[in-house]
Amino acid sequence: MATMPTQSLQPAAKPSQPAPAKRRHHVWRWVAGVLVVALALFGGFAWYFSGRIESGALASTPAAYEPVYDDVQVTAVTPTTVTLAKGPDVAENFDAPAIYGLAWAGGNGHIGMPTVNSDGTVTRPLAIESGTAPTVGAMAAVDRAYWFGIPTTWTAEATSPTVRTAYGVVIGGNPAWFFASPTGDNSTVAIFVHGQNGTRLDGLRFVDVARRAGVASLVISYRNDVGSPADPSGRLQYGQTEWRDLDAAVTWAKDNGATRIVLVGQSMGGAIVAAFLENSSQKQDITGVVLDAPMLSLDDVVTYNARAALPGGLAVPTPVIKIAEQIATWRYGVDWAGTDYLDDTSWVRAPTLVLQGAEDPKVPLSIATDLKSAQPDLVTLQVFPTAQHAEAWNADRETYTQVVRGFLEGLRAS
């Protein structure tokens, strides 16, 4: 008898099921955790960099007038040269093609253009101005101000042939130096405003040229300087409050016979000059302006200096900079719009000479070119190809003297 085929009793296979949603939840939790960590790192980095903005740009750490011997060490000396090695506080200008003042315990002098040696030292011409020659192993100070000492104490036979002597005045609680014109005509006065945490010594290079042009010079201090009152904030304000000290200096110059006033702003001093020209009731009394490596946008300066602020010379990412600036506003009260003098350049009303080094590590060349583009009829721009920050005179004294002297003589004759 035929048998019937038997059927399998195993159940049919079920269709495949999707992965449990629980696993997707695990993935999203992992992603969220990574984002939280990344945001925390980003925020922490921005907070840290806001502190760097405070210490590097806002902190008031006024320089002293006495040199500190920690920039370089003397490794060899001849009657006409000195060889220098980097010291603990060496600056970017160690091997820059420029001339500087050199001071050591027991003397000071001037050093010329460098020869860079294979061992990392530099050899420069040396002209001793006072004291005895430095000894091998001595530590020394390098200063772009070129001349050392207080000019109110110099004699007529001092080794600064054109700077000569000054007499001291106090304007609004701020010490100043007045250098009379060698012609005896003090009707044209140039008021020099130094830069961030600088001193009046920074103005002596300009005074050297102003005297050649027959122009008197008033080299001022302002709040937070040594010997001056502190700003209520305790920080640098990039012109927002300091312009009032310049305003007092303009009043002093007018009260003492000045009929033509030239404002000269170096580095942060340029921001102070711009703020004066924005705010002062005396802005119409200004005949001309000289700006040397001017910090006319604090935001641009911070961004520029962040380009190599990380270990290995890496740049701080732009989003971090912008968040850090917002944090700096909250922590330190920074007015970024108020310290941007390029967004509205209507304050440029008089002939303006801008001097800028192409190798400036602190202020971008774009600040000078942007001002020139905004006010082409009033602004004359002179770029110094090898100059470091506020060192146009040091890099090319001849060109600086020719350009600045010609500008001042033109104003004096107007």
One Martini backbone bead per residue (centre of mass of N, CA, C, O) as a GRO file, in nm:
protein
  414
    1MET     BB    1   0.098   0.036   0.022
    2ALA     BB    2   0.073   0.351  -0.011
    3THR     BB    3   0.247   0.624   0.098
    4MET     BB    4   0.244   0.922   0.258
    5PRO     BB    5   0.382   1.213   0.268
    6THR     BB    6   0.563   1.382   0.481
    7GLN     BB    7   0.550   1.666   0.690
    8SER     BB    8   0.691   1.922   0.818
    9LEU     BB    9   0.692   2.040   1.167
   10GLN     BB   10   0.846   2.296   1.110
   11PRO     BB   11   0.857   2.612   1.132
   12ALA     BB   12   0.844   2.892   0.981
   13ALA     BB   13   1.031   3.142   0.889
   14LYS     BB   14   1.105   3.444   1.009
   15PRO     BB   15   1.128   3.753   0.968
   16SER     BB   16   1.339   3.996   0.988
   17GLN     BB   17   1.448   4.210   1.241
   18PRO     BB   18   1.505   4.491   1.372
   19ALA     BB   19   1.700   4.661   1.547
   20PRO     BB   20   1.713   4.762   1.836
   21ALA     BB   21   1.656   5.080   1.957
   22LYS     BB   22   1.860   5.073   2.189
   23ARG     BB   23   2.118   5.102   2.017
   24ARG     BB   24   2.062   5.387   1.913
   25HIS     BB   25   2.070   5.515   2.190
   26HIS     BB   26   2.364   5.454   2.243
   27VAL     BB   27   2.478   5.626   2.012
   28TRP     BB   28   2.355   5.902   2.101
   29ARG     BB   29   2.495   5.909   2.371
   30TRP     BB   30   2.780   5.914   2.258
   31VAL     BB   31   2.754   6.170   2.090
   32ALA     BB   32   2.669   6.356   2.321
   33GLY     BB   33   2.925   6.316   2.487
   34VAL     BB   34   3.121   6.428   2.281
   35LEU     BB   35   2.991   6.710   2.260
   36VAL     BB   36   3.027   6.792   2.552
   37VAL     BB   37   3.333   6.772   2.555
   38ALA     BB   38   3.385   6.965   2.320
   39LEU     BB   39   3.243   7.212   2.445
   40ALA     BB   40   3.417   7.222   2.697
   41LEU     BB   41   3.684   7.263   2.550
   42PHE     BB   42   3.604   7.513   2.394
   43GLY     BB   43   3.526   7.686   2.641
   44GLY     BB   44   3.796   7.660   2.789
   45PHE     BB   45   3.968   7.783   2.567
   46ALA     BB   46   3.820   8.055   2.552
   47TRP     BB   47   3.874   8.134   2.844
   48TYR     BB   48   4.179   8.124   2.827
   49PHE     BB   49   4.207   8.333   2.591
   50SER     BB   50   4.081   8.569   2.745
   51GLY     BB   51   4.323   8.581   2.940
   52ARG     BB   52   4.529   8.647   2.717
   53ILE     BB   53   4.407   8.916   2.644
   54GLU     BB   54   4.454   9.049   2.914
   55SER     BB   55   4.769   9.002   2.941
   56GLY     BB   56   4.846   9.113   2.638
   57ALA     BB   57   4.636   9.388   2.613
   58LEU     BB   58   4.514   9.503   2.911
   59ALA     BB   59   4.741   9.509   3.090
   60SER     BB   60   4.902   9.699   3.345
   61THR     BB   61   5.269   9.724   3.264
   62PRO     BB   62   5.470   9.949   3.323
   63ALA     BB   63   5.748  10.079   3.223
   64ALA     BB   64   6.067  10.143   3.287
   65TYR     BB   65   6.352  10.364   3.273
   66GLU     BB   66   6.520  10.130   3.357
   67PRO     BB   67   6.717   9.896   3.263
   68VAL     BB   68   6.701   9.545   3.180
   69TYR     BB   69   6.941   9.274   3.206
   70ASP     BB   70   6.776   9.021   2.982
   71ASP     BB   71   6.810   8.995   2.661
   72VAL     BB   72   7.133   8.968   2.661
   73GLN     BB   73   7.461   8.821   2.587
   74VAL     BB   74   7.795   8.860   2.612
   75THR     BB   75   8.058   8.691   2.400
   76ALA     BB   76   8.190   8.950   2.249
   77VAL     BB   77   8.469   9.196   2.218
   78THR     BB   78   8.544   9.495   2.052
   79PRO     BB   79   8.610   9.818   1.968
   80THR     BB   80   8.348   9.779   1.730
   81THR     BB   81   8.218   9.514   1.864
   82VAL     BB   82   7.935   9.282   1.927
   83THR     BB   83   7.843   8.973   2.081
   84LEU     BB   84   7.521   8.800   2.086
   85ALA     BB   85   7.300   8.638   2.304
   86LYS     BB   86   7.033   8.496   2.416
   87GLY     BB   87   6.802   8.576   2.650
   88PRO     BB   88   6.526   8.542   2.861
   89ASP     BB   89   6.402   8.838   2.715
   90VAL     BB   90   6.389   8.802   2.425
   91ALA     BB   91   6.322   8.934   2.116
   92GLU     BB   92   6.234   8.952   1.781
   93ASN     BB   93   6.489   9.170   1.734
   94PHE     BB   94   6.765   9.028   1.763
   95ASP     BB   95   6.811   8.990   1.418
   96ALA     BB   96   6.735   9.255   1.317
   97PRO     BB   97   6.749   9.505   1.062
   98ALA     BB   98   6.871   9.713   1.306
   99ILE     BB   99   6.882   9.978   1.538
  100TYR     BB  100   7.018  10.015   1.880
  101GLY     BB  101   7.012  10.005   2.211
  102LEU     BB  102   7.278   9.948   2.463
  103ALA     BB  103   7.274   9.804   2.795
  104TRP     BB  104   7.488   9.804   3.088
  105ALA     BB  105   7.678   9.756   3.346
  106GLY     BB  106   7.851  10.069   3.299
  107GLY     BB  107   7.674  10.122   3.023
  108ASN     BB  108   7.630  10.261   2.681
  109GLY     BB  109   7.482  10.224   2.341
  110HIS     BB  110   7.524  10.140   1.992
  111ILE     BB  111   7.370   9.928   1.746
  112GLY     BB  112   7.389   9.761   1.451
  113MET     BB  113   7.392   9.571   1.201
  114PRO     BB  114   7.367   9.231   1.149
  115THR     BB  115   7.549   8.925   1.208
  116VAL     BB  116   7.478   8.598   1.150
  117ASN     BB  117   7.559   8.318   1.322
  118SER     BB  118   7.587   7.970   1.340
  119ASP     BB  119   7.528   7.979   1.673
  120GLY     BB  120   7.298   8.231   1.699
  121THR     BB  121   7.452   8.471   1.694
  122VAL     BB  122   7.535   8.826   1.705
  123THR     BB  123   7.697   9.081   1.510
  124ARG     BB  124   7.769   9.421   1.609
  125PRO     BB  125   7.803   9.731   1.598
  126LEU     BB  126   7.988   9.950   1.835
  127ALA     BB  127   7.887  10.247   2.027
  128ILE     BB  128   8.007  10.420   2.283
  129GLU     BB  129   7.858  10.663   2.506
  130SER     BB  130   7.894  10.533   2.802
  131GLY     BB  131   8.139  10.433   2.981
  132THR     BB  132   8.217  10.103   2.965
  133ALA     BB  133   8.284   9.822   2.840
  134PRO     BB  134   8.174   9.528   2.792
  135THR     BB  135   8.169   9.207   2.918
  136VAL     BB  136   8.211   8.892   2.916
  137GLY     BB  137   7.883   8.777   3.025
  138ALA     BB  138   7.716   9.010   3.006
  139MET     BB  139   7.425   9.168   3.059
  140ALA     BB  140   7.162   9.306   2.841
  141ALA     BB  141   6.995   9.582   2.682
  142VAL     BB  142   6.743   9.617   2.432
  143ASP     BB  143   6.653   9.932   2.254
  144ARG     BB  144   6.451  10.115   2.040
  145ALA     BB  145   6.490  10.406   2.173
  146TYR     BB  146   6.830  10.420   2.189
  147TRP     BB  147   6.802  10.613   2.427
  148PHE     BB  148   6.928  10.694   2.744
  149GLY     BB  149   6.766  10.841   2.983
  150ILE     BB  150   6.697  11.166   3.110
  151PRO     BB  151   6.660  11.467   2.940
  152THR     BB  152   6.644  11.665   3.193
  153THR     BB  153   6.967  11.576   3.266
  154TRP     BB  154   7.094  11.677   3.033
  155THR     BB  155   7.335  11.813   2.848
  156ALA     BB  156   7.442  12.003   2.583
  157GLU     BB  157   7.682  11.763   2.553
  158ALA     BB  158   7.531  11.540   2.475
  159THR     BB  159   7.499  11.231   2.278
  160SER     BB  160   7.231  11.391   2.166
  161PRO     BB  161   7.242  11.608   1.912
  162THR     BB  162   6.911  11.659   1.875
  163VAL     BB  163   6.749  11.613   2.130
  164ARG     BB  164   6.858  11.688   2.390
  165THR     BB  165   6.685  11.886   2.598
  166ALA     BB  166   6.447  11.903   2.867
  167TYR     BB  167   6.142  11.997   3.018
  168GLY     BB  168   5.942  11.955   3.289
  169VAL     BB  169   5.598  11.850   3.310
  170VAL     BB  170   5.254  11.879   3.434
  171ILE     BB  171   4.954  11.709   3.302
  172GLY     BB  172   4.704  11.608   3.479
  173GLY     BB  173   4.933  11.427   3.646
  174ASN     BB  174   5.126  11.410   3.388
  175PRO     BB  175   5.418  11.355   3.274
  176ALA     BB  176   5.646  11.570   3.078
  177TRP     BB  177   5.813  11.665   2.769
  178PHE     BB  178   5.986  11.961   2.655
  179PHE     BB  179   6.090  12.051   2.319
  180ALA     BB  180   6.239  12.289   2.179
  181SER     BB  181   6.296  12.475   1.924
  182PRO     BB  182   6.590  12.564   1.758
  183THR     BB  183   6.454  12.840   1.641
  184GLY     BB  184   6.237  12.955   1.875
  185ASP     BB  185   5.976  12.835   1.732
  186ASN     BB  186   5.668  12.719   1.913
  187SER     BB  187   5.402  12.707   1.720
  188THR     BB  188   5.497  12.414   1.656
  189VAL     BB  189   5.346  12.111   1.790
  190ALA     BB  190   5.439  11.788   1.889
  191ILE     BB  191   5.242  11.513   2.010
  192PHE     BB  192   5.351  11.239   2.194
  193VAL     BB  193   5.221  10.892   2.187
  194HIS     BB  194   5.258  10.617   2.331
  195GLY     BB  195   5.240  10.287   2.396
  196GLN     BB  196   5.202   9.992   2.525
  197ASN     BB  197   5.367  10.009   2.811
  198GLY     BB  198   5.534  10.258   2.783
  199THR     BB  199   5.749  10.539   2.716
  200ARG     BB  200   5.895  10.845   2.651
  201LEU     BB  201   6.147  10.725   2.510
  202ASP     BB  202   5.994  10.651   2.241
  203GLY     BB  203   6.003  10.968   2.139
  204LEU     BB  204   6.308  11.041   2.060
  205ARG     BB  205   6.312  10.973   1.758
  206PHE     BB  206   6.109  11.190   1.679
  207VAL     BB  207   6.254  11.434   1.799
  208ASP     BB  208   6.499  11.420   1.616
  209VAL     BB  209   6.324  11.508   1.364
  210ALA     BB  210   6.170  11.759   1.460
  211ARG     BB  211   6.419  11.938   1.500
  212ARG     BB  212   6.501  11.937   1.197
  213ALA     BB  213   6.206  12.080   1.134
  214GLY     BB  214   6.145  12.300   1.372
  215VAL     BB  215   5.993  12.126   1.596
  216ALA     BB  216   5.818  12.095   1.864
  217SER     BB  217   5.799  11.882   2.169
  218LEU     BB  218   5.545  11.669   2.330
  219VAL     BB  219   5.600  11.424   2.580
  220ILE     BB  220   5.371  11.198   2.705
  221SER     BB  221   5.158  11.094   2.949
  222TYR     BB  222   4.937  10.841   3.094
  223ARG     BB  223   4.734  10.650   3.218
  224ASN     BB  224   4.927  10.394   3.397
  225ASP     BB  225   5.176  10.525   3.426
  226VAL     BB  226   5.456  10.620   3.542
  227GLY     BB  227   5.341  10.878   3.759
  228SER     BB  228   5.041  10.810   3.709
  229PRO     BB  229   4.732  10.772   3.707
  230ALA     BB  230   4.486  10.550   3.733
  231ASP     BB  231   4.266  10.368   3.597
  232PRO     BB  232   3.967  10.261   3.715
  233SER     BB  233   4.005   9.970   3.575
  234GLY     BB  234   4.331   9.896   3.550
  235ARG     BB  235   4.327   9.928   3.234
  236LEU     BB  236   4.346   9.922   2.911
  237GLN     BB  237   4.149  10.135   2.653
  238TYR     BB  238   4.225  10.230   2.365
  239GLY     BB  239   4.120  10.556   2.415
  240GLN     BB  240   3.849  10.573   2.587
  241THR     BB  241   4.021  10.746   2.823
  242GLU     BB  242   4.309  10.862   2.731
  243TRP     BB  243   4.220  11.111   2.556
  244ARG     BB  244   4.203  11.316   2.795
  245ASP     BB  245   4.512  11.350   2.826
  246LEU     BB  246   4.551  11.468   2.544
  247ASP     BB  247   4.361  11.706   2.578
  248ALA     BB  248   4.534  11.844   2.797
  249ALA     BB  249   4.785  11.880   2.613
  250VAL     BB  250   4.655  12.065   2.405
  251THR     BB  251   4.589  12.289   2.599
  252TRP     BB  252   4.879  12.346   2.687
  253ALA     BB  253   4.990  12.423   2.409
  254LYS     BB  254   4.801  12.662   2.360
  255ASP     BB  255   4.875  12.818   2.626
  256ASN     BB  256   5.196  12.810   2.498
  257GLY     BB  257   5.155  12.911   2.169
  258ALA     BB  258   5.012  12.714   1.993
  259THR     BB  259   4.893  12.695   1.635
  260ARG     BB  260   5.026  12.412   1.574
  261ILE     BB  261   4.905  12.068   1.577
  262VAL     BB  262   5.066  11.751   1.625
  263LEU     BB  263   4.980  11.415   1.612
  264VAL     BB  264   5.152  11.133   1.781
  265GLY     BB  265   5.102  10.779   1.721
  266GLN     BB  266   5.208  10.487   1.894
  267SER     BB  267   5.035  10.233   1.855
  268MET     BB  268   4.821  10.286   2.100
  269GLY     BB  269   4.850  10.591   2.044
  270GLY     BB  270   4.671  10.581   1.789
  271ALA     BB  271   4.405  10.530   1.941
  272ILE     BB  272   4.414  10.790   2.109
  273VAL     BB  273   4.406  10.983   1.872
  274ALA     BB  274   4.139  10.882   1.749
  275ALA     BB  275   3.965  10.938   2.001
  276PHE     BB  276   4.012  11.238   2.007
  277LEU     BB  277   3.899  11.289   1.711
  278GLU     BB  278   3.609  11.189   1.802
  279ASN     BB  279   3.565  11.363   2.101
  280SER     BB  280   3.693  11.635   2.085
  281SER     BB  281   3.659  11.989   2.093
  282GLN     BB  282   3.976  12.012   1.960
  283LYS     BB  283   3.995  11.874   1.671
  284GLN     BB  284   4.012  12.144   1.488
  285ASP     BB  285   4.325  12.211   1.597
  286ILE     BB  286   4.441  12.006   1.394
  287THR     BB  287   4.695  11.983   1.145
  288GLY     BB  288   4.821  11.688   1.213
  289VAL     BB  289   4.921  11.332   1.150
  290VAL     BB  290   5.100  11.062   1.321
  291LEU     BB  291   5.133  10.707   1.244
  292ASP     BB  292   5.283  10.431   1.434
  293ALA     BB  293   5.174  10.138   1.433
  294PRO     BB  294   4.857  10.134   1.456
  295MET     BB  295   4.589  10.054   1.693
  296LEU     BB  296   4.274  10.061   1.524
  297SER     BB  297   4.217   9.740   1.604
  298LEU     BB  298   4.176   9.515   1.845
  299ASP     BB  299   4.066   9.276   1.690
  300ASP     BB  300   4.291   9.259   1.476
  301VAL     BB  301   4.524   9.223   1.677
  302VAL     BB  302   4.428   8.963   1.814
  303THR     BB  303   4.406   8.791   1.559
  304TYR     BB  304   4.702   8.825   1.468
  305ASN     BB  305   4.831   8.709   1.742
  306ALA     BB  306   4.677   8.417   1.701
  307ARG     BB  307   4.839   8.282   1.457
  308ALA     BB  308   5.088   8.182   1.693
  309ALA     BB  309   4.978   8.095   2.005
  310LEU     BB  310   5.049   7.807   1.978
  311PRO     BB  311   5.198   7.537   1.993
  312GLY     BB  312   5.410   7.543   1.714
  313GLY     BB  313   5.260   7.801   1.577
  314LEU     BB  314   4.965   7.786   1.608
  315ALA     BB  315   4.640   7.865   1.548
  316VAL     BB  316   4.367   8.018   1.651
  317PRO     BB  317   4.059   7.969   1.612
  318THR     BB  318   3.817   8.181   1.521
  319PRO     BB  319   3.581   8.089   1.707
  320VAL     BB  320   3.747   8.119   1.966
  321ILE     BB  321   3.805   8.418   1.948
  322LYS     BB  322   3.509   8.521   1.951
  323ILE     BB  323   3.433   8.398   2.223
  324ALA     BB  324   3.664   8.527   2.385
  325GLU     BB  325   3.569   8.819   2.339
  326GLN     BB  326   3.301   8.788   2.486
  327ILE     BB  327   3.427   8.709   2.754
  328ALA     BB  328   3.599   8.969   2.785
  329THR     BB  329   3.358   9.153   2.814
  330TRP     BB  330   3.252   9.020   3.076
  331ARG     BB  331   3.525   9.026   3.246
  332TYR     BB  332   3.657   9.336   3.131
  333GLY     BB  333   3.488   9.542   2.943
  334VAL     BB  334   3.513   9.519   2.640
  335ASP     BB  335   3.508   9.753   2.357
  336TRP     BB  336   3.515   9.663   2.038
  337ALA     BB  337   3.375   9.896   1.889
  338GLY     BB  338   3.530  10.135   2.034
  339THR     BB  339   3.825  10.001   1.922
  340ASP     BB  340   3.712  10.074   1.626
  341TYR     BB  341   3.869  10.302   1.382
  342LEU     BB  342   3.763  10.170   1.087
  343ASP     BB  343   3.445  10.184   1.061
  344ASP     BB  344   3.503  10.508   1.118
  345THR     BB  345   3.700  10.770   0.941
  346SER     BB  346   3.600  11.073   1.008
  347TRP     BB  347   3.848  11.160   1.197
  348VAL     BB  348   3.982  11.219   0.926
  349ARG     BB  349   4.082  11.572   0.858
  350ALA     BB  350   4.388  11.554   0.837
  351PRO     BB  351   4.689  11.519   0.760
  352THR     BB  352   4.822  11.175   0.718
  353LEU     BB  353   5.085  10.979   0.857
  354VAL     BB  354   5.185  10.641   0.778
  355LEU     BB  355   5.373  10.398   0.968
  356GLN     BB  356   5.484  10.066   0.843
  357GLY     BB  357   5.569   9.743   0.912
  358ALA     BB  358   5.593   9.436   0.741
  359GLU     BB  359   5.730   9.283   1.018
  360ASP     BB  360   5.502   9.308   1.213
  361PRO     BB  361   5.403   9.110   1.502
  362LYS     BB  362   5.140   9.298   1.613
  363VAL     BB  363   5.066   9.471   1.348
  364PRO     BB  364   4.885   9.485   1.080
  365LEU     BB  365   4.905   9.613   0.763
  366SER     BB  366   4.592   9.641   0.710
  367ILE     BB  367   4.539   9.890   0.880
  368ALA     BB  368   4.688  10.092   0.698
  369THR     BB  369   4.548  10.020   0.425
  370ASP     BB  370   4.257  10.076   0.517
  371LEU     BB  371   4.297  10.376   0.580
  372LYS     BB  372   4.390  10.457   0.299
  373SER     BB  373   4.129  10.360   0.150
  374ALA     BB  374   3.928  10.546   0.317
  375GLN     BB  375   4.165  10.806   0.297
  376PRO     BB  376   4.332  10.896   0.023
  377ASP     BB  377   4.358  11.223   0.049
  378LEU     BB  378   4.490  11.222   0.363
  379VAL     BB  379   4.664  10.959   0.328
  380THR     BB  380   5.001  10.861   0.402
  381LEU     BB  381   5.194  10.575   0.302
  382GLN     BB  382   5.470  10.411   0.483
  383VAL     BB  383   5.662  10.134   0.403
  384PHE     BB  384   5.865   9.899   0.595
  385PRO     BB  385   5.988   9.599   0.503
  386THR     BB  386   6.180   9.531   0.792
  387ALA     BB  387   5.995   9.624   1.016
  388GLN     BB  388   5.910   9.630   1.323
  389HIS     BB  389   5.759   9.726   1.596
  390ALA     BB  390   5.803  10.055   1.602
  391GLU     BB  391   6.084  10.040   1.378
  392ALA     BB  392   6.134  10.237   1.139
  393TRP     BB  393   6.378  10.400   1.235
  394ASN     BB  394   6.569  10.151   1.283
  395ALA     BB  395   6.555  10.030   0.986
  396ASP     BB  396   6.520  10.347   0.844
  397ARG     BB  397   6.635  10.642   0.917
  398GLU     BB  398   6.648  10.798   0.652
  399THR     BB  399   6.354  10.765   0.555
  400TYR     BB  400   6.212  10.860   0.805
  401THR     BB  401   6.335  11.143   0.810
  402GLN     BB  402   6.242  11.236   0.533
  403VAL     BB  403   5.934  11.194   0.564
  404VAL     BB  404   5.879  11.339   0.836
  405ARG     BB  405   6.014  11.606   0.779
  406GLY     BB  406   5.847  11.682   0.529
  407PHE     BB  407   5.574  11.681   0.672
  408LEU     BB  408   5.639  11.895   0.893
  409GLU     BB  409   5.729  12.126   0.705
  410GLY     BB  410   5.457  12.150   0.562
  411LEU     BB  411   5.292  12.227   0.816
  412ARG     BB  412   5.463  12.473   0.906
  413ALA     BB  413   5.400  12.631   0.623
  414SER     BB  414   5.069  12.647   0.639
   0.00000   0.00000   0.00000
